[in-house]
Amino acid sequence: LTVAETTLAIPAASLDLAAPAPNPFNAETALAYSLEVGGPIEVTVLDAAGRVVRTLLHDVREAGDHTVTWHGDDDRGRPVAAGTYFVRLFSARGERVVKAALVK
């Protein structure tokens, strides 16, 4: 009886989205993200129903560490209600989502 041994290589994360800081937040929160490979990305804020509240970034970014700030407003610049929101980082390499809690 011969048993073959297989080693699986697990690739490093190609993108990462850290938890908002601070979280919960009142005036603003910073969203740090890291890209292993540069390219087009989109960072959006979604409400609990999954609707886009704010598009924070829709652009091309180089590989590396980056930060974007959300000031608790919608795409028209109006303050949003207190509550739980979801920040979504999307690229050709995948998608990450984190929760952000806005308190007033």
Secondary structure, 3 states (H helix, E strand, C coil): CCCCCCCCCCCCCCEEECCCECCCECCCEEEEEEECCCEEEEEEEECCCCCEEEEEEEEEECCEEEEEEECCECCCCCECCCEEEEEEEEECCEEEEEEEEECC
